[in-house]
């Protein structure tokens, strides 16, 4: 490498770091807008000057002034008259942006990732200490921002794709869920219950048990089931697969974006296998990363590694795991775990999803 190319490389990396910090700051500004109800206020008002936004959202006018200008400069908001005096400028939230930021049912609803980043920000001092000691950072330490952010980011996929695309792709599972006697489903790592509720709504005969280690998540999950009118067929329990062994057998065990967070994945899969009915299946959906480590990684690989070093790996290490995987769960690893758990049938399913890869395991 010549001195000239070294200089170019230094400049490029320095600029990239500044650009990355800019994007991180802007992402946290989105979190402010969501948490304070600023985007919703703008959506309700149509257009607003800074005083109107401040009064409607209940924030200080000086903060309204600065946030509105920053959001317009970042391209999240539109300002139709930027040359007018600051107090006279009117801002609006474009409809397409409103869908991404506010529409909880949209498959383009990316606003929750800003809350997830805010959850990471709150534990940075604990992460520094964990990296030095080898300990972890408990999931609960990331607060409601992480818990709600993960659930809200995944919910549209459960709402729109679980019953229309994912399960119909596995015809015998879809058929069993629709048949009598009622199928029994165990949803491991169910979080706030969106997957369990979606299963029950899509398959009116199915009985679903959602299990998660986080009590706060299950409190919200029960409320969601009641609101959806499926509380008679969806129940929730705090714990893991081993703690609900007496509830089996199950026709289907699902693990949606949770296997990589389980401290003893082989043990959990072995227990899930033991809980299956004779012709039952385990359906796993986890991160759609490459099968092998390569550099540089593509954007999805980089996205997953970011969450791994800041959240998934520390949260798993807090549980004193048998195996701490992190977010980057590759298909060969899932296959190894399935074999170690005793499954004789393992397949990667041809389900198209930009973020998740799907696996089926049979006894």
N, C-alpha and C positions, 0 to 999 in steps of 0.2 A: 504494500500500500504506500503510495507516495504521500509526501507532506500535504499536497493539495487535496488529495482524496481524504486524508485524515481530517483536515480542516472541514471539508464538506460533511463528513460523517459526524463530527462534533456539533456542527451547526444544526444538522438535521435532527440529531438526538435532543439537543437543547430545545429546539423549536417544538419537537414532538412533546416533550415534557411540559412545556408551557401550554400547548394546546390541550393536553390531557387534563391538566389542572383546571383550565378554563371550562372544559366539559364537566368535570366533577363539581365545580362551583355552580354551574348552571343546573346540574341535576339536583343539587341541594336547594337551589332556588325554586325548582319545581315542587320539591317536598314542602317548602314554605307555602306555596300557592295552594297546594292540596290540603294541607293540614289546617290552614287558616281559612279555608273556604273562599279564597280569592278568585279562583277560576270559576267556581260555581256562581259566585256573585256576578261576575262578568257575563256568564252565560244567561243568567236570569235578567240582567239589566239590558242586554243587547249591546250597548255601548256605554261607557262611563268615563267621566273625568275623575281625577284623583280624589277629589272631595267626596264624590258619590260612592266610589269604591270603599273609601275609608269608613264612611257612615254605614254602608250596607253590611260590610264584613266585620265592622267593629275593630278596626286597627287604627293606629295613629296616622294622621295625614302625611307626616314626613316620610314614614316608611312606605305608605301607599305611593307617594311620588317616586321614590327611588326604585321600588320593586317594579312598578309599571314601566319605567324607562329601561330598566335592565331586561325585562321580559321582551320588550319590543326590540331592543338591540340584539337580543339572542334569537329572535325570530319566533318566539312562542306566542306573542301577541301581535296584533296589527295596530298601528297608530296611523289614522287617516290624515292627520293634520300636524305633523311633527314640527312645522315651523312656527306654530302659534305659541304664545306663552305657556309655560308648563301647566298652569292651573286650568287652562282652557282646552288642552289637548284631550281628545277622546280616544279611548282604547277599546278594542273588542277581541273576543276569542273566536277565531275562525271555526266554522262548523267541523271541519276535518280535525282540527286540533282538539276540539271539545270531545270528539269521539275517543281519541287516543287517551286523553287525560281523565275524562269523567264517565264515560259509558262503561259501566261495570260488566255489561253483557257482551261487549264487542270483542272479537278476536284480535283487534288491534289495540286493546286496552293495555298500554305500557306504563301508565302512570304509577302503578304499584312498585316498579323497580326503584323509583326515587325514594319511597319509604324504606325499602330494603337497604339502600345505601345509607340512609339516615340511621338505621339500626346498627350498621357496622360502625358508623362514626361515634356512636355513644359508648362503644366498648374498646376504642383504640388503646387507652392506657392498659386495660386488662390484656389485650392482645400482645402488647410489648412484653409484659411480664410472663405471659404464657409461652412465648417464643424462647424466653431465657430459661424457664424452668422445665419446659416439656409438658406442663399441665395444659388443661383446656380452658375454654370460656363457655359456661353453661348456656344452653339455648335460651333460657329465660332471661339472661342478662341482655340479650339483644332487644328485649322489650316488645311492645305491641307493634312497633313499626315493622319488625321482621315477620312476626307471626301473621299479621294482617296482610302484609305485602305479598308474601308467598301465596297465601290463599287467594288473594284478589288477582294475582297474575295468572294462576292456574285455572281459576273458576270458569272463564269463558270457554276453555277447551273442554272441560267436563260438560258444560251446558250445551255446546254445539256439536261436539265430535264423539263423545263417549258412546252414545247410542246410535248415532247416524253413520259413524265410520269405523271406530276402533273395534267394538264388540261384534258388529256384523261381519267384520273381516275374518272372524273365527267362528264359523257357522255353527259348530256343535255347541259352543258356549252360548251364543245368542239363542239358539233353539232351546237349550236347557233353561235359560233364564225366563223364557216365555211360557214354559210348560208347567203342568201340574204333576206331582205335588210341588208346592212353592220351593224354588231354589233358595239355598242358604249361601250368603256371600259374607266373607270376612274381608274387611278393608283395613289393611295394616298401615299405620302411619297416616291416618285419615285427616289429621290437622283440623281445620275448621269445618270439615264435614261436607265440602262441596261435592266430592266424588261419591260419597255414600248417598247423599241426597239425589244426585243425578242418576245413580243406579236405580234407586227406588222409584223415581219418577218415570224412568224409561221402561222399567219392567214392573208393572203393577202387582205381579204375584210374588216378586222376590222379597226375601227377608234379609236385611243387611245389618251386620254388626261392625261398627267402626271402632278401631282401637288406636290409641295414641298415648304417648308418655306425658304429654303436656295437658294438665288439668284445665288451664285457662282456655286452651284451644277447644276442648270438649264442651266447656260451658257454652261457648258460642255455637258449636256444632249442634247441640241440642236445640238451641233457639232457632237455628236455621231449619232444622228438620220440622219443628213445630210450625214455623212460618210457611213452609212448603206443603204442609198437610200430610206428611209421611211419617210422623212420629210414631204411629202405630206399627210401622214396619222397619223403622231405622232406630237402633239403639246404639249407645256408645259406652265404652269402658276404658278406664285408665289402665295402662299397662302395655304388655307386649304379647306376642303370639303364645308364649309359654303360659302366661297367666290366664288365658281363655281356652285352654286345652279342653276343659270339660264341656265347652259349648259346641264342639264338633259333632259330626262331620260336616264339612262345607263342600258345596259343589264348585265354588270358585273362591280363591283367595287372591286379592289384588294388592299390589304394592306400587303406588303411583308416586314417582320421584321421592322415594323414601329409602330405598335399599342402600344407597350410598351413605346414608346417615346412620345406619344401624351398626352398633358396635360389634356385634357378633353376627355377621350376615349369614354365614353357613349355618350357625345354630338356629337363626330365625327361619331360614329356608327349610331346614330339617324338621323343625316344629310345624311349619306350614304344610309340609308334605304329610306329616302324621295326621294332620287335621282334615285332609282331603277325603271326600267320598271316593269310592273305588274308581270312578270315571271322572274325577274332578281335575281341575287345572289350577296352576298358579300363573297369574298374568302380572308381569312386571313391566313398568315403564320407567326408564331412567335416561340420563343425559345422552344426547346424540353426539358423542365425541368420536374421534378417530379410533380405529382399532389399535394403533400403535402410536407411541410418542414420536413426534417429528418437530423440527424447528425450521423456520418460524411457524407458529400455529396459525390456523385460520381464525377469523373473528369469533366464531362460536367456541372454539377451543380456548381462546384467550378469555372470553366471557366466563366460561366455566372455571378456569383456573383462578380468576379473580375472586369468585365466590368461595372457592376451595380454601385459599390461603387466609381469607378474612372471616369466613363463617363456618362452612361445613366441616373442615378438618378440626378447627378448635372446638366446635360444639361436640363433635364425636369424641375427641380426646378427653373432654370433661367427664365422660361416662366410663373411663378406664376400659377401653375396648379391647376385644381380642384382635381385631384388625381395624385400623383407622384408614379409611379409603380416601376421603375427600370427595369433592364433587365429580372429579373426572373418573367415572366408572366406565371402563372399556368393555366391549362385548366379550373378549376372551376371558376377562375376569369373571363376568357373570356366568359364563359357561363352566369355568373351573368351580365356582361356588355351587352351581347346580349339581355337578357331578359329585362333589364332596358331600352334598346334602342327601345324596341317594336317588336323585331323579334319573330315570332311564330315558325320558323324552325331553329334549331341549331344542327349541327352534327360535330363530330370530324372525319375527313376523313382518310381512311386507306392508306395513302401515306407514303411510306418508305423514310425517310430522316434522316441522323444522327444528324442534328442540329435543324431542324424545325419541328413543328407540324402544321397541316393544319386544318382549321375550315371553315365550310360553314354556312352562315346565309341567310335565306329567309324571305320575308315579312310575 
